[in-house]
Amino acid sequence: MTIQPVRLFGDPVLRARADEVGSFDRELEQLVTDLTDTMYASRGVGMAAPQIGVGLRVFVYDTGEAAGHVVNPVFEVVGADEQTGPEGCLSIPGLRYDVTRAEQVIARGVDIQGAPVEFAADGLLARCVQHETDHLDGVLYLQRLEPATRKQAMRAVRESDWFTAGKTVMSAAEVAGSRADAGRGE
């Protein structure tokens, strides 16, 4: 078990598109283990590789009803139904805002051995797939907010203890502690 530090808003790795995984080896297995351990230690429901400083297209998830990992993920929106609800991010600790996402998606990718993975997702799992895939594209959930809410969120980020201290990395325990009032996050 290796719990990694969590990269925070302001770290350039969070804004860059992650690279496709081409090697299915022990290093990839270790990355998935590290992501999973760090996600649990941070009290999250999902975590993407850039959040621990690795620019590869991998994410892990555990919504309580479904858990796993996806390498080189893509998703397809199913239908036109949307959901709006509170969303947080381990890389923006302590903050939650309502975000509108597709209600249903089909996620596709591969596992750590390169075998195909495909699953239908709705509700929280669909939100998680979209949130984590955004991370792999260098998009943070704050970019999905309505303009007025985004302005409020950016003010809250600038006023946060971790941002004012100039932190771009935080231990998983610190992230979990800062999330005590915010609940579990993506």
C-alpha positions, -999 to +999 in steps of 0.1 A: +000+000+000+014+033-011-006+065-004+006+093-026+004+131-020-026+147-038-019+174-064-040+206-058-055+232-080-027+253-094-004+223-102+001+222-140-003+184-142-040+189-135-044+212-165-026+190-191-041+162-212-028+129-199-011+105-223-025+072-235-012+041-216+008+019-239+026-004-215+006-029-194+032-038-169+040-039-132+043-001-131+007+003-143-005-022-117+014-002-090-002+030-103-037+016-100-029+003-065-015+037-055-045+055-069-069+032-051-050+035-018-048+073-021-085+076-031-096+057+000-072+076+023-086+109+009-122+097+014-130+100-023-152+081-048-128+085-077-093+096-085-074+101-118-037+096-122-029+133-127-042+139-092-011+120-079+012+137-105+011+110-131+002+121-166-014+088-178-050+081-187-061+060-158-087+064-131-101+044-102-135+046-086-156+033-057-191+047-054-202+022-028-222+003-054-194-002-080-156-001-078-128-006-102-104+011-126-104+021-163-073+026-184-075+048-215-112+056-208-138+071-231-175+075-225-206+079-245-236+099-233-268+078-234-300+099-239-306+135-231-314+133-194-291+153-171-285+154-134-275+184-114-260+178-080-231+185-056-197+177-068-163+180-051-128+172-060-099+158-040-076+183-058-099+212-047-104+202-010-132+214+011-154+228-017-186+214-033-208+230-060-237+218-081-226+206-115-248+194-144-237+162-160-253+135-182-275+111-162-263+081-181-231+071-199-214+040-213-178+039-202-152+020-223-115+014-219-093-015-208-080-029-175-044-032-163-039-063-184-053-046-215-085-065-216-116-045-227-138-029-200-173-016-207-201-007-184-232+014-183-234+040-155-260+063-142-263+086-112-232+089-090-212+064-111-220+084-143-210+116-126-177+099-114-169+086-149-174+121-164-155+139-136-125+116-138-123+116-176-124+154-174-093+151-152-075+131-179-084+159-204-070+186-181-105+199-171-115+206-135-151+206-124-149+243-117-149+248-155-183+231-157-199+256-133-223+284-144-204+317-147-217+333-114-211+301-094-177+297-110-168+332-099-179+324-063-160+291-064-128+308-076-131+333-047-135+304-023-104+287-037-083+319-034-095+322+002-088+286+012-061+279+037-042+255+013-043+280-016-032+310+005-004+289+018+008+283-017+003+245-016+001+225-048+003+192-030-013+179+002-012+145+020-042+123+016-049+126+053-049+164+050-073+162+021-096+138+040-095+162+070-104+192+049-133+172+034-148+164+068-177+189+062-178+184+025-185+146+024-169+122+000-157+136-033-146+126-068 
